[in-house]
Amino acid sequence: MKNIIMQSATSVAQNPKESAGVILATFGTGVATLLEWLPIVVGVLASFAGFVYTVVLIYTVISQHRIKMKIFKRDLTERKARNGRHDRRDDN
């Protein structure tokens, strides 16, 4: 269940259209609560949803950064290994 929720939240965080929809809904609910068009409970729930969305977005960005860094380090190690072997051939 946790994986399904994380996958759904991650897909929302990675899709700009869905992200904009969540942001607009959260903002609209907050404004409607301030104008007293909606009960305070709805505004609190919208604020909580916005908070959760922000946490998921931050987690997604950090995860993507870690993956890119692992790929970069792997590629750098492979390039150094290739260059090292190439230099040894030239020495003989």
HTML snippet that shows the backbone in 3Dmol.js (N, CA, C, O; Angstrom):
<script src="https://3Dmol.org/build/3Dmol-min.js"></script>
<div id="view" style="width:600px;height:400px;position:relative"></div>
<script>
const pdb = `
ATOM      1  N   MET A   1       0.827  -1.197   0.000  1.00  0.00           N
ATOM      2  CA  MET A   1       0.000   0.000   0.000  1.00  0.00           C
ATOM      3  C   MET A   1       0.871   1.259   0.000  1.00  0.00           C
ATOM      4  O   MET A   1       0.601   2.221  -0.720  1.00  0.00           O
ATOM      5  N   LYS A   2       1.931   1.229   0.833  1.00  0.00           N
ATOM      6  CA  LYS A   2       2.828   2.385   0.910  1.00  0.00           C
ATOM      7  C   LYS A   2       3.481   2.647  -0.443  1.00  0.00           C
ATOM      8  O   LYS A   2       3.630   3.798  -0.852  1.00  0.00           O
ATOM      9  N   ASN A   3       3.876   1.564  -1.145  1.00  0.00           N
ATOM     10  CA  ASN A   3       4.509   1.726  -2.452  1.00  0.00           C
ATOM     11  C   ASN A   3       3.547   2.331  -3.472  1.00  0.00           C
ATOM     12  O   ASN A   3       3.951   3.149  -4.299  1.00  0.00           O
ATOM     13  N   ILE A   4       2.291   1.935  -3.416  1.00  0.00           N
ATOM     14  CA  ILE A   4       1.296   2.480  -4.344  1.00  0.00           C
ATOM     15  C   ILE A   4       1.112   3.970  -4.105  1.00  0.00           C
ATOM     16  O   ILE A   4       1.041   4.752  -5.053  1.00  0.00           O
ATOM     17  N   ILE A   5       1.034   4.360  -2.844  1.00  0.00           N
ATOM     18  CA  ILE A   5       0.870   5.782  -2.517  1.00  0.00           C
ATOM     19  C   ILE A   5       2.088   6.571  -2.970  1.00  0.00           C
ATOM     20  O   ILE A   5       1.946   7.644  -3.556  1.00  0.00           O
ATOM     21  N   MET A   6       3.295   6.049  -2.704  1.00  0.00           N
ATOM     22  CA  MET A   6       4.510   6.758  -3.104  1.00  0.00           C
ATOM     23  C   MET A   6       4.618   6.859  -4.622  1.00  0.00           C
ATOM     24  O   MET A   6       5.025   7.897  -5.142  1.00  0.00           O
ATOM     25  N   GLN A   7       4.257   5.793  -5.340  1.00  0.00           N
ATOM     26  CA  GLN A   7       4.303   5.838  -6.798  1.00  0.00           C
ATOM     27  C   GLN A   7       3.313   6.858  -7.346  1.00  0.00           C
ATOM     28  O   GLN A   7       3.632   7.596  -8.279  1.00  0.00           O
ATOM     29  N   SER A   8       2.123   6.903  -6.774  1.00  0.00           N
ATOM     30  CA  SER A   8       1.118   7.866  -7.221  1.00  0.00           C
ATOM     31  C   SER A   8       1.573   9.290  -6.936  1.00  0.00           C
ATOM     32  O   SER A   8       1.463  10.167  -7.792  1.00  0.00           O
ATOM     33  N   ALA A   9       2.083   9.517  -5.732  1.00  0.00           N
ATOM     34  CA  ALA A   9       2.542  10.853  -5.366  1.00  0.00           C
ATOM     35  C   ALA A   9       3.740  11.263  -6.202  1.00  0.00           C
ATOM     36  O   ALA A   9       3.859  12.425  -6.591  1.00  0.00           O
ATOM     37  N   THR A  10       4.626  10.322  -6.480  1.00  0.00           N
ATOM     38  CA  THR A  10       5.798  10.628  -7.298  1.00  0.00           C
ATOM     39  C   THR A  10       5.387  10.964  -8.723  1.00  0.00           C
ATOM     40  O   THR A  10       5.957  11.872  -9.329  1.00  0.00           O
ATOM     41  N   SER A  11       4.408  10.250  -9.269  1.00  0.00           N
ATOM     42  CA  SER A  11       3.962  10.555 -10.632  1.00  0.00           C
ATOM     43  C   SER A  11       3.332  11.944 -10.695  1.00  0.00           C
ATOM     44  O   SER A  11       3.496  12.659 -11.684  1.00  0.00           O
ATOM     45  N   VAL A  12       2.616  12.325  -9.647  1.00  0.00           N
ATOM     46  CA  VAL A  12       2.043  13.676  -9.598  1.00  0.00           C
ATOM     47  C   VAL A  12       3.157  14.702  -9.518  1.00  0.00           C
ATOM     48  O   VAL A  12       3.092  15.742 -10.174  1.00  0.00           O
ATOM     49  N   ALA A  13       4.180  14.420  -8.719  1.00  0.00           N
ATOM     50  CA  ALA A  13       5.275  15.373  -8.546  1.00  0.00           C
ATOM     51  C   ALA A  13       6.093  15.532  -9.823  1.00  0.00           C
ATOM     52  O   ALA A  13       6.680  16.590 -10.047  1.00  0.00           O
ATOM     53  N   GLN A  14       6.140  14.502 -10.660  1.00  0.00           N
ATOM     54  CA  GLN A  14       6.944  14.569 -11.871  1.00  0.00           C
ATOM     55  C   GLN A  14       6.171  15.107 -13.075  1.00  0.00           C
ATOM     56  O   GLN A  14       6.783  15.457 -14.085  1.00  0.00           O
ATOM     57  N   ASN A  15       4.862  15.179 -12.993  1.00  0.00           N
ATOM     58  CA  ASN A  15       4.058  15.663 -14.105  1.00  0.00           C
ATOM     59  C   ASN A  15       3.669  17.118 -13.849  1.00  0.00           C
ATOM     60  O   ASN A  15       2.932  17.400 -12.903  1.00  0.00           O
ATOM     61  N   PRO A  16       4.154  18.048 -14.680  1.00  0.00           N
ATOM     62  CA  PRO A  16       3.873  19.466 -14.438  1.00  0.00           C
ATOM     63  C   PRO A  16       2.384  19.827 -14.452  1.00  0.00           C
ATOM     64  O   PRO A  16       1.957  20.690 -13.685  1.00  0.00           O
ATOM     65  N   LYS A  17       1.595  19.184 -15.303  1.00  0.00           N
ATOM     66  CA  LYS A  17       0.164  19.496 -15.361  1.00  0.00           C
ATOM     67  C   LYS A  17      -0.544  19.062 -14.083  1.00  0.00           C
ATOM     68  O   LYS A  17      -1.373  19.791 -13.538  1.00  0.00           O
ATOM     69  N   GLU A  18      -0.206  17.867 -13.615  1.00  0.00           N
ATOM     70  CA  GLU A  18      -0.824  17.394 -12.375  1.00  0.00           C
ATOM     71  C   GLU A  18      -0.358  18.241 -11.191  1.00  0.00           C
ATOM     72  O   GLU A  18      -1.135  18.534 -10.282  1.00  0.00           O
ATOM     73  N   SER A  19       0.908  18.626 -11.210  1.00  0.00           N
ATOM     74  CA  SER A  19       1.437  19.473 -10.134  1.00  0.00           C
ATOM     75  C   SER A  19       0.711  20.812 -10.098  1.00  0.00           C
ATOM     76  O   SER A  19       0.339  21.298  -9.030  1.00  0.00           O
ATOM     77  N   ALA A  20       0.513  21.398 -11.262  1.00  0.00           N
ATOM     78  CA  ALA A  20      -0.186  22.682 -11.322  1.00  0.00           C
ATOM     79  C   ALA A  20      -1.617  22.535 -10.808  1.00  0.00           C
ATOM     80  O   ALA A  20      -2.129  23.419 -10.122  1.00  0.00           O
ATOM     81  N   GLY A  21      -2.259  21.420 -11.141  1.00  0.00           N
ATOM     82  CA  GLY A  21      -3.618  21.184 -10.652  1.00  0.00           C
ATOM     83  C   GLY A  21      -3.677  21.079  -9.140  1.00  0.00           C
ATOM     84  O   GLY A  21      -4.577  21.639  -8.514  1.00  0.00           O
ATOM     85  N   VAL A  22      -2.724  20.364  -8.546  1.00  0.00           N
ATOM     86  CA  VAL A  22      -2.686  20.232  -7.092  1.00  0.00           C
ATOM     87  C   VAL A  22      -2.414  21.589  -6.445  1.00  0.00           C
ATOM     88  O   VAL A  22      -3.042  21.941  -5.446  1.00  0.00           O
ATOM     89  N   ILE A  23      -1.493  22.335  -7.006  1.00  0.00           N
ATOM     90  CA  ILE A  23      -1.158  23.655  -6.454  1.00  0.00           C
ATOM     91  C   ILE A  23      -2.356  24.589  -6.535  1.00  0.00           C
ATOM     92  O   ILE A  23      -2.677  25.269  -5.560  1.00  0.00           O
ATOM     93  N   LEU A  24      -3.019  24.629  -7.685  1.00  0.00           N
ATOM     94  CA  LEU A  24      -4.185  25.511  -7.842  1.00  0.00           C
ATOM     95  C   LEU A  24      -5.328  25.099  -6.919  1.00  0.00           C
ATOM     96  O   LEU A  24      -6.001  25.954  -6.343  1.00  0.00           O
ATOM     97  N   ALA A  25      -5.547  23.805  -6.779  1.00  0.00           N
ATOM     98  CA  ALA A  25      -6.614  23.340  -5.884  1.00  0.00           C
ATOM     99  C   ALA A  25      -6.312  23.714  -4.436  1.00  0.00           C
ATOM    100  O   ALA A  25      -7.198  24.158  -3.706  1.00  0.00           O
ATOM    101  N   THR A  26      -5.058  23.533  -4.025  1.00  0.00           N
ATOM    102  CA  THR A  26      -4.674  23.881  -2.656  1.00  0.00           C
ATOM    103  C   THR A  26      -4.808  25.383  -2.426  1.00  0.00           C
ATOM    104  O   THR A  26      -5.348  25.820  -1.410  1.00  0.00           O
ATOM    105  N   PHE A  27      -4.313  26.160  -3.373  1.00  0.00           N
ATOM    106  CA  PHE A  27      -4.389  27.615  -3.253  1.00  0.00           C
ATOM    107  C   PHE A  27      -5.841  28.086  -3.258  1.00  0.00           C
ATOM    108  O   PHE A  27      -6.232  28.925  -2.446  1.00  0.00           O
ATOM    109  N   GLY A  28      -6.631  27.545  -4.172  1.00  0.00           N
ATOM    110  CA  GLY A  28      -8.039  27.942  -4.249  1.00  0.00           C
ATOM    111  C   GLY A  28      -8.808  27.612  -2.986  1.00  0.00           C
ATOM    112  O   GLY A  28      -9.645  28.394  -2.534  1.00  0.00           O
ATOM    113  N   THR A  29      -8.521  26.452  -2.417  1.00  0.00           N
ATOM    114  CA  THR A  29      -9.186  26.070  -1.174  1.00  0.00           C
ATOM    115  C   THR A  29      -8.773  26.991  -0.035  1.00  0.00           C
ATOM    116  O   THR A  29      -9.596  27.370   0.799  1.00  0.00           O
ATOM    117  N   GLY A  30      -7.493  27.348  -0.004  1.00  0.00           N
ATOM    118  CA  GLY A  30      -7.014  28.267   1.030  1.00  0.00           C
ATOM    119  C   GLY A  30      -7.667  29.633   0.929  1.00  0.00           C
ATOM    120  O   GLY A  30      -8.073  30.210   1.937  1.00  0.00           O
ATOM    121  N   VAL A  31      -7.769  30.154  -0.297  1.00  0.00           N
ATOM    122  CA  VAL A  31      -8.414  31.456  -0.498  1.00  0.00           C
ATOM    123  C   VAL A  31      -9.889  31.389  -0.140  1.00  0.00           C
ATOM    124  O   VAL A  31     -10.419  32.299   0.499  1.00  0.00           O
ATOM    125  N   ALA A  32     -10.559  30.308  -0.552  1.00  0.00           N
ATOM    126  CA  ALA A  32     -11.983  30.161  -0.233  1.00  0.00           C
ATOM    127  C   ALA A  32     -12.199  30.079   1.277  1.00  0.00           C
ATOM    128  O   ALA A  32     -13.210  30.563   1.786  1.00  0.00           O
ATOM    129  N   THR A  33     -11.262  29.472   1.987  1.00  0.00           N
ATOM    130  CA  THR A  33     -11.375  29.396   3.442  1.00  0.00           C
ATOM    131  C   THR A  33     -11.180  30.778   4.064  1.00  0.00           C
ATOM    132  O   THR A  33     -11.896  31.158   4.990  1.00  0.00           O
ATOM    133  N   LEU A  34     -10.201  31.528   3.543  1.00  0.00           N
ATOM    134  CA  LEU A  34      -9.973  32.887   4.050  1.00  0.00           C
ATOM    135  C   LEU A  34     -11.193  33.777   3.830  1.00  0.00           C
ATOM    136  O   LEU A  34     -11.520  34.617   4.668  1.00  0.00           O
ATOM    137  N   LEU A  35     -11.861  33.585   2.696  1.00  0.00           N
ATOM    138  CA  LEU A  35     -13.049  34.381   2.394  1.00  0.00           C
ATOM    139  C   LEU A  35     -14.302  33.815   3.068  1.00  0.00           C
ATOM    140  O   LEU A  35     -15.409  34.320   2.878  1.00  0.00           O
ATOM    141  N   GLU A  36     -14.106  32.771   3.849  1.00  0.00           N
ATOM    142  CA  GLU A  36     -15.174  32.101   4.594  1.00  0.00           C
ATOM    143  C   GLU A  36     -16.248  31.508   3.691  1.00  0.00           C
ATOM    144  O   GLU A  36     -17.420  31.445   4.063  1.00  0.00           O
ATOM    145  N   TRP A  37     -15.837  31.072   2.499  1.00  0.00           N
ATOM    146  CA  TRP A  37     -16.751  30.369   1.610  1.00  0.00           C
ATOM    147  C   TRP A  37     -16.776  28.883   1.948  1.00  0.00           C
ATOM    148  O   TRP A  37     -17.738  28.181   1.639  1.00  0.00           O
ATOM    149  N   LEU A  38     -15.706  28.412   2.588  1.00  0.00           N
ATOM    150  CA  LEU A  38     -15.596  27.005   2.977  1.00  0.00           C
ATOM    151  C   LEU A  38     -15.337  26.927   4.480  1.00  0.00           C
ATOM    152  O   LEU A  38     -14.794  27.864   5.065  1.00  0.00           O
ATOM    153  N   PRO A  39     -15.718  25.823   5.101  1.00  0.00           N
ATOM    154  CA  PRO A  39     -15.423  25.672   6.529  1.00  0.00           C
ATOM    155  C   PRO A  39     -13.915  25.595   6.782  1.00  0.00           C
ATOM    156  O   PRO A  39     -13.149  25.227   5.891  1.00  0.00           O
ATOM    157  N   ILE A  40     -13.507  25.936   7.970  1.00  0.00           N
ATOM    158  CA  ILE A  40     -12.094  25.945   8.329  1.00  0.00           C
ATOM    159  C   ILE A  40     -11.490  24.551   8.202  1.00  0.00           C
ATOM    160  O   ILE A  40     -10.322  24.406   7.842  1.00  0.00           O
ATOM    161  N   VAL A  41     -12.282  23.534   8.497  1.00  0.00           N
ATOM    162  CA  VAL A  41     -11.777  22.156   8.418  1.00  0.00           C
ATOM    163  C   VAL A  41     -11.280  21.842   7.002  1.00  0.00           C
ATOM    164  O   VAL A  41     -10.250  21.191   6.830  1.00  0.00           O
ATOM    165  N   VAL A  42     -12.012  22.306   6.003  1.00  0.00           N
ATOM    166  CA  VAL A  42     -11.614  22.071   4.614  1.00  0.00           C
ATOM    167  C   VAL A  42     -10.296  22.785   4.325  1.00  0.00           C
ATOM    168  O   VAL A  42      -9.430  22.234   3.645  1.00  0.00           O
ATOM    169  N   GLY A  43     -10.137  23.997   4.832  1.00  0.00           N
ATOM    170  CA  GLY A  43      -8.889  24.733   4.646  1.00  0.00           C
ATOM    171  C   GLY A  43      -7.715  24.047   5.307  1.00  0.00           C
ATOM    172  O   GLY A  43      -6.615  24.012   4.756  1.00  0.00           O
ATOM    173  N   VAL A  44      -7.949  23.499   6.497  1.00  0.00           N
ATOM    174  CA  VAL A  44      -6.883  22.774   7.193  1.00  0.00           C
ATOM    175  C   VAL A  44      -6.497  21.522   6.402  1.00  0.00           C
ATOM    176  O   VAL A  44      -5.313  21.214   6.265  1.00  0.00           O
ATOM    177  N   LEU A  45      -7.483  20.810   5.888  1.00  0.00           N
ATOM    178  CA  LEU A  45      -7.185  19.624   5.083  1.00  0.00           C
ATOM    179  C   LEU A  45      -6.430  19.989   3.811  1.00  0.00           C
ATOM    180  O   LEU A  45      -5.520  19.271   3.399  1.00  0.00           O
ATOM    181  N   ALA A  46      -6.804  21.097   3.193  1.00  0.00           N
ATOM    182  CA  ALA A  46      -6.095  21.547   1.991  1.00  0.00           C
ATOM    183  C   ALA A  46      -4.661  21.929   2.324  1.00  0.00           C
ATOM    184  O   ALA A  46      -3.742  21.632   1.560  1.00  0.00           O
ATOM    185  N   SER A  47      -4.467  22.582   3.452  1.00  0.00           N
ATOM    186  CA  SER A  47      -3.107  22.932   3.876  1.00  0.00           C
ATOM    187  C   SER A  47      -2.285  21.672   4.128  1.00  0.00           C
ATOM    188  O   SER A  47      -1.117  21.604   3.744  1.00  0.00           O
ATOM    189  N   PHE A  48      -2.882  20.686   4.765  1.00  0.00           N
ATOM    190  CA  PHE A  48      -2.190  19.428   5.008  1.00  0.00           C
ATOM    191  C   PHE A  48      -1.839  18.739   3.690  1.00  0.00           C
ATOM    192  O   PHE A  48      -0.735  18.216   3.537  1.00  0.00           O
ATOM    193  N   ALA A  49      -2.770  18.738   2.745  1.00  0.00           N
ATOM    194  CA  ALA A  49      -2.500  18.126   1.436  1.00  0.00           C
ATOM    195  C   ALA A  49      -1.360  18.857   0.732  1.00  0.00           C
ATOM    196  O   ALA A  49      -0.507  18.219   0.115  1.00  0.00           O
ATOM    197  N   GLY A  50      -1.335  20.180   0.817  1.00  0.00           N
ATOM    198  CA  GLY A  50      -0.245  20.949   0.230  1.00  0.00           C
ATOM    199  C   GLY A  50       1.085  20.632   0.883  1.00  0.00           C
ATOM    200  O   GLY A  50       2.110  20.545   0.206  1.00  0.00           O
ATOM    201  N   PHE A  51       1.075  20.457   2.206  1.00  0.00           N
ATOM    202  CA  PHE A  51       2.291  20.096   2.930  1.00  0.00           C
ATOM    203  C   PHE A  51       2.798  18.730   2.482  1.00  0.00           C
ATOM    204  O   PHE A  51       3.989  18.559   2.218  1.00  0.00           O
ATOM    205  N   VAL A  52       1.896  17.764   2.396  1.00  0.00           N
ATOM    206  CA  VAL A  52       2.282  16.415   1.967  1.00  0.00           C
ATOM    207  C   VAL A  52       2.829  16.454   0.552  1.00  0.00           C
ATOM    208  O   VAL A  52       3.839  15.814   0.257  1.00  0.00           O
ATOM    209  N   TYR A  53       2.173  17.197  -0.321  1.00  0.00           N
ATOM    210  CA  TYR A  53       2.640  17.320  -1.700  1.00  0.00           C
ATOM    211  C   TYR A  53       4.041  17.921  -1.744  1.00  0.00           C
ATOM    212  O   TYR A  53       4.884  17.463  -2.515  1.00  0.00           O
ATOM    213  N   THR A  54       4.297  18.934  -0.934  1.00  0.00           N
ATOM    214  CA  THR A  54       5.611  19.557  -0.902  1.00  0.00           C
ATOM    215  C   THR A  54       6.674  18.568  -0.441  1.00  0.00           C
ATOM    216  O   THR A  54       7.764  18.516  -1.010  1.00  0.00           O
ATOM    217  N   VAL A  55       6.362  17.787   0.584  1.00  0.00           N
ATOM    218  CA  VAL A  55       7.310  16.787   1.079  1.00  0.00           C
ATOM    219  C   VAL A  55       7.606  15.752  -0.008  1.00  0.00           C
ATOM    220  O   VAL A  55       8.761  15.377  -0.211  1.00  0.00           O
ATOM    221  N   VAL A  56       6.577  15.296  -0.697  1.00  0.00           N
ATOM    222  CA  VAL A  56       6.771  14.316  -1.772  1.00  0.00           C
ATOM    223  C   VAL A  56       7.609  14.921  -2.893  1.00  0.00           C
ATOM    224  O   VAL A  56       8.482  14.249  -3.442  1.00  0.00           O
ATOM    225  N   LEU A  57       7.360  16.162  -3.232  1.00  0.00           N
ATOM    226  CA  LEU A  57       8.125  16.823  -4.282  1.00  0.00           C
ATOM    227  C   LEU A  57       9.595  16.935  -3.898  1.00  0.00           C
ATOM    228  O   LEU A  57      10.472  16.661  -4.717  1.00  0.00           O
ATOM    229  N   ILE A  58       9.868  17.333  -2.666  1.00  0.00           N
ATOM    230  CA  ILE A  58      11.254  17.428  -2.196  1.00  0.00           C
ATOM    231  C   ILE A  58      11.917  16.055  -2.221  1.00  0.00           C
ATOM    232  O   ILE A  58      13.058  15.925  -2.665  1.00  0.00           O
ATOM    233  N   TYR A  59      11.209  15.030  -1.747  1.00  0.00           N
ATOM    234  CA  TYR A  59      11.746  13.667  -1.755  1.00  0.00           C
ATOM    235  C   TYR A  59      12.061  13.222  -3.184  1.00  0.00           C
ATOM    236  O   TYR A  59      13.104  12.616  -3.431  1.00  0.00           O
ATOM    237  N   THR A  60      11.167  13.520  -4.120  1.00  0.00           N
ATOM    238  CA  THR A  60      11.366  13.118  -5.513  1.00  0.00           C
ATOM    239  C   THR A  60      12.592  13.801  -6.107  1.00  0.00           C
ATOM    240  O   THR A  60      13.390  13.157  -6.789  1.00  0.00           O
ATOM    241  N   VAL A  61      12.746  15.088  -5.858  1.00  0.00           N
ATOM    242  CA  VAL A  61      13.889  15.822  -6.400  1.00  0.00           C
ATOM    243  C   VAL A  61      15.197  15.287  -5.816  1.00  0.00           C
ATOM    244  O   VAL A  61      16.176  15.109  -6.542  1.00  0.00           O
ATOM    245  N   ILE A  62      15.215  15.033  -4.511  1.00  0.00           N
ATOM    246  CA  ILE A  62      16.425  14.498  -3.874  1.00  0.00           C
ATOM    247  C   ILE A  62      16.740  13.112  -4.417  1.00  0.00           C
ATOM    248  O   ILE A  62      17.904  12.800  -4.669  1.00  0.00           O
ATOM    249  N   SER A  63      15.724  12.275  -4.602  1.00  0.00           N
ATOM    250  CA  SER A  63      15.945  10.931  -5.149  1.00  0.00           C
ATOM    251  C   SER A  63      16.505  10.997  -6.558  1.00  0.00           C
ATOM    252  O   SER A  63      17.433  10.259  -6.888  1.00  0.00           O
ATOM    253  N   GLN A  64      15.960  11.865  -7.390  1.00  0.00           N
ATOM    254  CA  GLN A  64      16.462  12.010  -8.752  1.00  0.00           C
ATOM    255  C   GLN A  64      17.901  12.509  -8.742  1.00  0.00           C
ATOM    256  O   GLN A  64      18.717  12.072  -9.554  1.00  0.00           O
ATOM    257  N   HIS A  65      18.214  13.418  -7.829  1.00  0.00           N
ATOM    258  CA  HIS A  65      19.575  13.930  -7.734  1.00  0.00           C
ATOM    259  C   HIS A  65      20.539  12.817  -7.337  1.00  0.00           C
ATOM    260  O   HIS A  65      21.629  12.712  -7.899  1.00  0.00           O
ATOM    261  N   ARG A  66      20.146  11.988  -6.375  1.00  0.00           N
ATOM    262  CA  ARG A  66      21.001  10.878  -5.956  1.00  0.00           C
ATOM    263  C   ARG A  66      21.237   9.895  -7.106  1.00  0.00           C
ATOM    264  O   ARG A  66      22.354   9.416  -7.299  1.00  0.00           O
ATOM    265  N   ILE A  67      20.197   9.602  -7.856  1.00  0.00           N
ATOM    266  CA  ILE A  67      20.340   8.686  -8.992  1.00  0.00           C
ATOM    267  C   ILE A  67      21.292   9.273 -10.020  1.00  0.00           C
ATOM    268  O   ILE A  67      22.159   8.566 -10.533  1.00  0.00           O
ATOM    269  N   LYS A  68      21.142  10.555 -10.329  1.00  0.00           N
ATOM    270  CA  LYS A  68      22.031  11.198 -11.301  1.00  0.00           C
ATOM    271  C   LYS A  68      23.475  11.205 -10.809  1.00  0.00           C
ATOM    272  O   LYS A  68      24.400  11.021 -11.599  1.00  0.00           O
ATOM    273  N   MET A  69      23.673  11.416  -9.506  1.00  0.00           N
ATOM    274  CA  MET A  69      25.032  11.407  -8.961  1.00  0.00           C
ATOM    275  C   MET A  69      25.645  10.009  -9.048  1.00  0.00           C
ATOM    276  O   MET A  69      26.831   9.881  -9.353  1.00  0.00           O
ATOM    277  N   LYS A  70      24.867   8.962  -8.789  1.00  0.00           N
ATOM    278  CA  LYS A  70      25.383   7.597  -8.907  1.00  0.00           C
ATOM    279  C   LYS A  70      25.794   7.311 -10.340  1.00  0.00           C
ATOM    280  O   LYS A  70      26.850   6.726 -10.581  1.00  0.00           O
ATOM    281  N   ILE A  71      24.964   7.721 -11.295  1.00  0.00           N
ATOM    282  CA  ILE A  71      25.281   7.504 -12.709  1.00  0.00           C
ATOM    283  C   ILE A  71      26.536   8.282 -13.085  1.00  0.00           C
ATOM    284  O   ILE A  71      27.406   7.758 -13.780  1.00  0.00           O
ATOM    285  N   PHE A  72      26.635   9.528 -12.630  1.00  0.00           N
ATOM    286  CA  PHE A  72      27.794  10.349 -12.929  1.00  0.00           C
ATOM    287  C   PHE A  72      29.068   9.715 -12.363  1.00  0.00           C
ATOM    288  O   PHE A  72      30.082   9.640 -13.057  1.00  0.00           O
ATOM    289  N   LYS A  73      29.020   9.260 -11.110  1.00  0.00           N
ATOM    290  CA  LYS A  73      30.195   8.642 -10.489  1.00  0.00           C
ATOM    291  C   LYS A  73      30.586   7.359 -11.208  1.00  0.00           C
ATOM    292  O   LYS A  73      31.771   7.091 -11.405  1.00  0.00           O
ATOM    293  N   ARG A  74      29.581   6.557 -11.604  1.00  0.00           N
ATOM    294  CA  ARG A  74      29.875   5.332 -12.334  1.00  0.00           C
ATOM    295  C   ARG A  74      30.535   5.644 -13.671  1.00  0.00           C
ATOM    296  O   ARG A  74      31.523   5.011 -14.040  1.00  0.00           O
ATOM    297  N   ASP A  75      29.991   6.620 -14.399  1.00  0.00           N
ATOM    298  CA  ASP A  75      30.565   6.996 -15.683  1.00  0.00           C
ATOM    299  C   ASP A  75      31.975   7.552 -15.511  1.00  0.00           C
ATOM    300  O   ASP A  75      32.863   7.259 -16.312  1.00  0.00           O
ATOM    301  N   LEU A  76      32.177   8.346 -14.479  1.00  0.00           N
ATOM    302  CA  LEU A  76      33.505   8.917 -14.230  1.00  0.00           C
ATOM    303  C   LEU A  76      34.511   7.814 -13.919  1.00  0.00           C
ATOM    304  O   LEU A  76      35.641   7.850 -14.406  1.00  0.00           O
ATOM    305  N   THR A  77      34.112   6.841 -13.117  1.00  0.00           N
ATOM    306  CA  THR A  77      34.996   5.716 -12.795  1.00  0.00           C
ATOM    307  C   THR A  77      35.330   4.915 -14.049  1.00  0.00           C
ATOM    308  O   THR A  77      36.478   4.516 -14.249  1.00  0.00           O
ATOM    309  N   GLU A  78      34.327   4.682 -14.891  1.00  0.00           N
ATOM    310  CA  GLU A  78      34.569   3.947 -16.139  1.00  0.00           C
ATOM    311  C   GLU A  78      35.508   4.721 -17.061  1.00  0.00           C
ATOM    312  O   GLU A  78      36.386   4.126 -17.684  1.00  0.00           O
ATOM    313  N   ARG A  79      35.337   6.017 -17.155  1.00  0.00           N
ATOM    314  CA  ARG A  79      36.223   6.830 -18.001  1.00  0.00           C
ATOM    315  C   ARG A  79      37.654   6.814 -17.478  1.00  0.00           C
ATOM    316  O   ARG A  79      38.603   6.708 -18.254  1.00  0.00           O
ATOM    317  N   LYS A  80      37.805   6.919 -16.158  1.00  0.00           N
ATOM    318  CA  LYS A  80      39.151   6.871 -15.577  1.00  0.00           C
ATOM    319  C   LYS A  80      39.786   5.515 -15.839  1.00  0.00           C
ATOM    320  O   LYS A  80      40.977   5.435 -16.142  1.00  0.00           O
ATOM    321  N   ALA A  81      39.007   4.456 -15.724  1.00  0.00           N
ATOM    322  CA  ALA A  81      39.541   3.118 -15.974  1.00  0.00           C
ATOM    323  C   ALA A  81      39.956   2.968 -17.427  1.00  0.00           C
ATOM    324  O   ALA A  81      41.015   2.408 -17.712  1.00  0.00           O
ATOM    325  N   ARG A  82      39.137   3.459 -18.352  1.00  0.00           N
ATOM    326  CA  ARG A  82      39.483   3.393 -19.774  1.00  0.00           C
ATOM    327  C   ARG A  82      40.722   4.223 -20.076  1.00  0.00           C
ATOM    328  O   ARG A  82      41.601   3.782 -20.816  1.00  0.00           O
ATOM    329  N   ASN A  83      40.796   5.421 -19.507  1.00  0.00           N
ATOM    330  CA  ASN A  83      41.955   6.276 -19.748  1.00  0.00           C
ATOM    331  C   ASN A  83      43.213   5.675 -19.148  1.00  0.00           C
ATOM    332  O   ASN A  83      44.289   5.776 -19.737  1.00  0.00           O
ATOM    333  N   GLY A  84      43.095   5.060 -18.000  1.00  0.00           N
ATOM    334  CA  GLY A  84      44.235   4.410 -17.371  1.00  0.00           C
ATOM    335  C   GLY A  84      44.755   3.256 -18.208  1.00  0.00           C
ATOM    336  O   GLY A  84      45.967   3.102 -18.358  1.00  0.00           O
ATOM    337  N   ARG A  85      43.876   2.456 -18.747  1.00  0.00           N
ATOM    338  CA  ARG A  85      44.289   1.344 -19.604  1.00  0.00           C
ATOM    339  C   ARG A  85      44.901   1.871 -20.889  1.00  0.00           C
ATOM    340  O   ARG A  85      45.879   1.312 -21.387  1.00  0.00           O
ATOM    341  N   HIS A  86      44.340   2.931 -21.426  1.00  0.00           N
ATOM    342  CA  HIS A  86      44.844   3.509 -22.662  1.00  0.00           C
ATOM    343  C   HIS A  86      46.262   4.032 -22.452  1.00  0.00           C
ATOM    344  O   HIS A  86      47.131   3.831 -23.301  1.00  0.00           O
ATOM    345  N   ASP A  87      46.499   4.700 -21.326  1.00  0.00           N
ATOM    346  CA  ASP A  87      47.830   5.242 -21.039  1.00  0.00           C
ATOM    347  C   ASP A  87      48.841   4.114 -20.879  1.00  0.00           C
ATOM    348  O   ASP A  87      49.981   4.263 -21.319  1.00  0.00           O
ATOM    349  N   ARG A  88      48.476   3.015 -20.280  1.00  0.00           N
ATOM    350  CA  ARG A  88      49.398   1.894 -20.082  1.00  0.00           C
ATOM    351  C   ARG A  88      49.798   1.288 -21.417  1.00  0.00           C
ATOM    352  O   ARG A  88      50.942   0.870 -21.590  1.00  0.00           O
ATOM    353  N   ARG A  89      48.875   1.237 -22.354  1.00  0.00           N
ATOM    354  CA  ARG A  89      49.206   0.695 -23.687  1.00  0.00           C
ATOM    355  C   ARG A  89      50.225   1.581 -24.376  1.00  0.00           C
ATOM    356  O   ARG A  89      51.122   1.083 -25.056  1.00  0.00           O
ATOM    357  N   ASP A  90      50.095   2.885 -24.208  1.00  0.00           N
ATOM    358  CA  ASP A  90      51.035   3.799 -24.855  1.00  0.00           C
ATOM    359  C   ASP A  90      52.427   3.679 -24.268  1.00  0.00           C
ATOM    360  O   ASP A  90      53.412   3.918 -24.967  1.00  0.00           O
ATOM    361  N   ASP A  91      52.532   3.305 -22.974  1.00  0.00           N
ATOM    362  CA  ASP A  91      53.837   3.195 -22.332  1.00  0.00           C
ATOM    363  C   ASP A  91      54.634   2.016 -22.872  1.00  0.00           C
ATOM    364  O   ASP A  91      55.864   2.066 -22.881  1.00  0.00           O
ATOM    365  N   ASN A  92      53.966   0.956 -23.323  1.00  0.00           N
ATOM    366  CA  ASN A  92      54.675  -0.247 -23.813  1.00  0.00           C
ATOM    367  C   ASN A  92      55.171  -0.005 -25.163  1.00  0.00           C
ATOM    368  O   ASN A  92      55.794  -0.884 -25.759  1.00  0.00           O
TER     369      ASN A  92
END
`;
const viewer = $3Dmol.createViewer("view");
viewer.addModel(pdb, "pdb");
viewer.setStyle({}, {cartoon: {color: "spectrum"}});
viewer.zoomTo();
viewer.render();
</script>
